[in-house]
Amino acid sequence: MRVVIQRVKSSQVTVEGETIGKIGRGLNLLVGIASTDTDAELDWVARKCLDLRLFPREVDDESRWELSVRDLGGEILAISQFTLYGDCRKGRRPSFSNSAAPPLAEQLYNRFVNKLRASGLRVETGCFGAMMQVSIENDGPVTLLLER
Protein backbone atom coordinates (compact mmCIF):
# COMPACT_ATOMS: atom_id res chain seq x y z
CA MET A 1 0.00 0.00 0.00
CA ARG A 2 1.25 3.45 -0.91
CA VAL A 3 -0.17 6.73 0.31
CA VAL A 4 0.96 10.22 -0.60
CA ILE A 5 0.15 12.37 2.43
CA GLN A 6 -0.22 16.08 1.90
CA ARG A 7 -0.84 18.54 4.71
CA VAL A 8 -3.41 20.95 3.33
CA LYS A 9 -5.21 24.15 4.18
CA SER A 10 -7.99 22.90 1.92
CA SER A 11 -8.60 20.28 -0.74
CA GLN A 12 -11.42 19.23 -3.00
CA VAL A 13 -12.20 16.66 -5.67
CA THR A 14 -14.58 17.11 -8.58
CA VAL A 15 -16.04 14.67 -11.09
CA GLU A 16 -17.63 15.97 -14.28
CA GLY A 17 -17.68 19.49 -12.83
CA GLU A 18 -19.41 18.48 -9.58
CA THR A 19 -17.57 18.76 -6.25
CA ILE A 20 -17.96 15.40 -4.52
CA GLY A 21 -15.50 15.84 -1.63
CA LYS A 22 -14.16 18.95 0.07
CA ILE A 23 -12.19 19.55 3.27
CA GLY A 24 -10.57 22.35 5.19
CA ARG A 25 -7.37 22.02 7.23
CA GLY A 26 -6.13 18.45 7.39
CA LEU A 27 -4.71 15.77 5.11
CA ASN A 28 -5.16 14.97 1.45
CA LEU A 29 -4.40 11.26 0.94
CA LEU A 30 -3.70 9.75 -2.48
CA VAL A 31 -4.18 6.02 -1.91
CA GLY A 32 -2.65 3.23 -3.99
CA ILE A 33 -3.59 -0.39 -3.31
CA ALA A 34 -1.26 -3.25 -4.28
CA SER A 35 -2.40 -6.70 -5.31
CA THR A 36 -0.74 -8.12 -2.17
CA ASP A 37 -2.35 -5.76 0.38
CA THR A 38 -4.27 -7.16 3.35
CA ASP A 39 -6.01 -5.76 6.43
CA ALA A 40 -2.62 -5.63 8.15
CA GLU A 41 -1.42 -2.98 5.69
CA LEU A 42 -4.71 -1.09 5.90
CA ASP A 43 -4.55 -0.99 9.71
CA TRP A 44 -0.92 0.16 9.84
CA VAL A 45 -1.32 2.86 7.19
CA ALA A 46 -4.59 4.17 8.67
CA ARG A 47 -2.97 4.48 12.13
CA LYS A 48 0.06 6.23 10.65
CA CYS A 49 -2.07 8.71 8.70
CA LEU A 50 -4.12 9.52 11.79
CA ASP A 51 -1.21 9.72 14.24
CA LEU A 52 1.76 11.24 12.37
CA ARG A 53 2.64 14.57 13.95
CA LEU A 54 2.53 16.84 10.92
CA PHE A 55 0.95 20.01 12.34
CA PRO A 56 2.40 22.77 14.51
CA ARG A 57 0.60 23.60 17.74
CA GLU A 58 0.32 27.20 16.57
CA VAL A 59 -0.35 28.05 12.92
CA ASP A 60 2.57 30.48 12.69
CA ASP A 61 5.12 28.16 14.38
CA GLU A 62 6.51 25.75 11.78
CA SER A 63 9.53 24.90 13.93
CA ARG A 64 7.77 22.09 15.83
CA TRP A 65 5.35 19.55 14.50
CA GLU A 66 3.53 18.40 17.61
CA LEU A 67 -0.02 17.55 16.52
CA SER A 68 -1.51 14.79 14.41
CA VAL A 69 -4.62 15.26 12.28
CA ARG A 70 -6.46 13.38 15.03
CA ASP A 71 -5.12 15.75 17.74
CA LEU A 72 -6.04 18.73 15.59
CA GLY A 73 -9.55 17.49 14.86
CA GLY A 74 -8.68 18.04 11.20
CA GLU A 75 -10.30 16.63 8.11
CA ILE A 76 -9.21 14.01 5.57
CA LEU A 77 -9.80 13.71 1.84
CA ALA A 78 -8.88 10.18 0.68
CA ILE A 79 -8.65 9.62 -3.07
CA SER A 80 -7.93 6.29 -4.73
CA GLN A 81 -5.02 6.48 -7.17
CA PHE A 82 -3.89 3.23 -8.77
CA THR A 83 -1.17 5.09 -10.69
CA LEU A 84 0.92 5.17 -7.50
CA TYR A 85 1.91 1.63 -8.50
CA GLY A 86 2.97 2.64 -11.99
CA ASP A 87 6.39 1.13 -12.74
CA CYS A 88 8.30 3.26 -15.23
CA ARG A 89 11.62 1.39 -15.22
CA LYS A 90 11.11 -0.28 -18.60
CA GLY A 91 9.88 1.10 -21.87
CA ARG A 92 7.89 4.29 -22.36
CA ARG A 93 4.59 3.21 -20.80
CA PRO A 94 4.14 2.58 -17.10
CA SER A 95 3.24 -0.93 -16.04
CA PHE A 96 0.48 -1.29 -13.46
CA SER A 97 0.93 -5.00 -12.84
CA ASN A 98 1.51 -4.43 -9.11
CA SER A 99 -1.76 -2.52 -8.67
CA ALA A 100 -4.67 -4.47 -7.25
CA ALA A 101 -7.39 -5.40 -9.74
CA PRO A 102 -10.28 -2.91 -9.56
CA PRO A 103 -12.77 -5.11 -7.61
CA LEU A 104 -10.18 -5.92 -4.91
CA ALA A 105 -8.75 -2.39 -4.89
CA GLU A 106 -12.19 -0.84 -4.40
CA GLN A 107 -13.01 -3.23 -1.56
CA LEU A 108 -9.70 -2.52 0.23
CA TYR A 109 -9.92 1.23 -0.42
CA ASN A 110 -13.42 1.32 1.13
CA ARG A 111 -12.19 -0.64 4.16
CA PHE A 112 -9.29 1.80 4.52
CA VAL A 113 -11.68 4.77 4.42
CA ASN A 114 -13.88 3.12 7.05
CA LYS A 115 -10.84 2.70 9.32
CA LEU A 116 -10.14 6.43 8.96
CA ARG A 117 -13.79 7.27 9.67
CA ALA A 118 -13.72 5.16 12.83
CA SER A 119 -11.48 7.91 14.28
CA GLY A 120 -14.48 10.24 14.38
CA LEU A 121 -12.84 12.72 12.02
CA ARG A 122 -14.63 14.03 8.94
CA VAL A 123 -13.42 11.92 6.01
CA GLU A 124 -14.38 12.77 2.44
CA THR A 125 -13.57 10.69 -0.63
CA GLY A 126 -13.28 10.82 -4.36
CA CYS A 127 -15.15 8.45 -6.66
CA PHE A 128 -13.37 5.13 -7.15
CA GLY A 129 -12.42 4.56 -10.80
CA ALA A 130 -13.64 7.97 -12.03
CA MET A 131 -11.62 10.64 -13.79
CA MET A 132 -11.22 13.22 -11.03
CA GLN A 133 -9.81 16.71 -10.71
CA VAL A 134 -8.13 17.31 -7.38
CA SER A 135 -7.45 20.82 -6.08
CA ILE A 136 -4.96 20.99 -3.25
CA GLU A 137 -3.81 23.98 -1.23
CA ASN A 138 -0.70 22.32 0.18
CA ASP A 139 0.30 23.72 3.58
CA GLY A 140 4.03 24.09 3.96
CA PRO A 141 4.33 22.43 1.51
CA VAL A 142 4.37 19.15 3.42
CA THR A 143 4.21 16.00 1.27
CA LEU A 144 5.25 12.52 2.44
CA LEU A 145 5.20 9.06 0.92
CA LEU A 146 4.02 6.27 3.19
CA GLU A 147 4.51 2.69 2.09
CA ARG A 148 3.85 -0.65 3.73
Buried (B, 14 or more C-beta within 10 A) or exposed (E): BBBBBBBBBBBBBBBEEEEBBBBEBBBBBBBBBBEEBEEEBBBEBBBBBBEBBBBBEEEEEEEEBEBBBBEBEBBBBBBBBBEBBBEEEEEEEEEBEBBBEBEBBBEBBEBBBEBBBEBEBBBBBBBBEEEBEBEBBBBBEBBBEBEB
